[in-house]
């Protein structure tokens, strides 16, 4: 699974790289945490890692395989458009992903 950042407007940011192997986007634009405002893939990766942890927790879907968890995130994501190449890629939506 490759993850790339998306802006809050559900359009890929102008600095996003996307390719046929990209399967999920996550927020990575202007992330404010700990008094810092940062942008980039390193910000998006934290969202995905945290989402996997939440989804595999004992009170969510602990019996799922990692592939099933990834599919859950992809299938429940908000569709995000990359105007540079016309690709539509799901953006992580944890609120929807935790719903049975």
Secondary structure as UniProt FT lines:
FT   STRAND          2..6
FT   TURN            8..9
FT   TURN            14..15
FT   TURN            20..21
FT   STRAND          22..27
FT   STRAND          31..33
FT   TURN            34..35
FT   STRAND          36..38
FT   HELIX           41..55
FT   TURN            58..59
FT   TURN            62..63
FT   HELIX           66..76
FT   STRAND          78..82
FT   TURN            83..86
FT   STRAND          87..91
FT   HELIX           94..97
//
